[in-house]
Amino acid sequence: MSPVSCALCHKAKAILRRPKTGQQICKDCFFFVFETEVHHTITDAKLFKPGDRVAIGASGGKDSTVLAYVMKTLNDRYGYGLDLYLLSIDEGITGYRDDSLETVKRNQQQYNLPLKILTYEELYGWTMDAVVAEIGKKNNCTFCGVFRRQALDRGAASLNVDHIVTGHNADDIAETVLMNVMRGDIARLGRCTLICTQGEDSIKRSKPFKYAYEKEIVMYAYFKKLDYFSTECIYSPDAYRGHARTFLKDLEAARPTAIIDIIHSGEAFEVREDVKGNTETTTFPETCKRCGYMSSNELCKACTLLEGLERGVASSVTTDRARKKLDALGPAPDDLRTIPQFRSTHITLSIEQPQTGP
């Protein structure tokens, strides 16, 4: 059987089939359409303006590594005029994050971008290894998710950036839609598909890979020979998201457009205002009285979780009734470990600059 020619350029030999469209195309055309689609996602949503300082959430995994490469490529190609930085959070997971950060440090040199690394230990006094040793694996993702979100904001504030971009892809967003449906958390559907979010006092966050399939990100990294870390978090196999991911993969196998269809369905949801009012909002008019971070309550979620860890009741503070459980123990000790004060008027911390030569 004669070789199939590329469905786009009709010249080169097709070497891959796009999971997203089913087209058989050559490698160069795949690079072009992948990058162009991300460019259109950025420009259609008007994510940036010239002069923006943008932190790329860098974990060393495939998504963030491809994001860093593509953001730098598009910034140079289309003249976005952005100042790009790599921002990494070290959760303190031995055998996982320590190894992946070595990949990030190599990416720093490969892409010639400044790098800032912020650790859970310096911010919270706990590593995720220590948290899991304290509470087990049942709710560890709750602690890590809350701590990581605040750590990203704090790291971004230290870099004085306007914007954080993360490598969340179409699969991730479709999984989130399914999770919210399965949990009956309909109100969150109004915002889980947003490409860009920003609280009243927080830095903007966006997802340039919102419509990029995970399989295509892997293919892009493979054919570009990018340097990335491929091991999954050792504490995530029991996470609830895994059930949504398995279901989504089954749907994709039967209908490849299922991922984008689910995202569009989430975008089309209209939630009544009275339903929206029963859940947390994306803006936080108050600040945590203990650390100064944005919060809709007297204490932010991270301070509540940290207090639970410090007082030995961590397993009982992952619900909405956490504050009541802590209050029942009496006032917090004077020597309770707390999170450093958050200052949105950005302070400057040390940043690793890429080496320029020997």
Salt bridges, closest charged atoms under 4 A:
GLU35 OE1 - ARG77 NH2 2.72
GLU37 OE2 - ARG18 NH1 2.99
GLU37 OE1 - LYS20 NZ 3.23
ASP52 OD1 - LYS49 NZ 3.07
ASP63 OD2 - LYS62 NZ 3.51
ASP76 OD2 - LYS72 NZ 3.89
GLU91 OE1 - ARG97 NE 2.53
GLU91 OE2 - ARG148 NH1 2.75
GLU102 OE2 - LYS105 NZ 3.55
ASP153 OD1 - ARG205 NH2 3.40
ASP171 OD2 - LYS249 NZ 2.86
GLU175 OE1 - ARG241 NH1 3.14
GLU175 OE2 - ARG245 NE 3.15
ASP185 OD2 - ARG188 NE 2.41
GLU214 OE2 - LYS62 NZ 3.20
GLU214 OE1 - LYS249 NZ 3.10
GLU216 OE1 - ARG18 NH2 2.78
ASP227 OD2 - ARG106 NE 2.58
GLU252 OE2 - LYS215 NZ 3.71
GLU252 OE1 - LYS249 NZ 3.90
ASP261 OD2 - ARG255 NE 2.95
GLU267 OE2 - LYS210 NZ 2.64
GLU267 OE1 - HIS264 ND1 2.94
GLU273 OE2 - LYS276 NZ 3.16
ASP274 OD1 - ARG272 NE 2.96
GLU280 OE2 - ARG188 NH2 2.81
GLU298 OE1 - LYS289 NZ 3.40
GLU307 OE1 - ARG290 NH1 2.88
GLU307 OE2 - ARG311 NH1 2.75
GLU307 OE1 - ARG323 NH1 3.27
GLU310 OE2 - ARG337 NH1 3.08
ASP327 OD1 - ARG323 NE 3.11
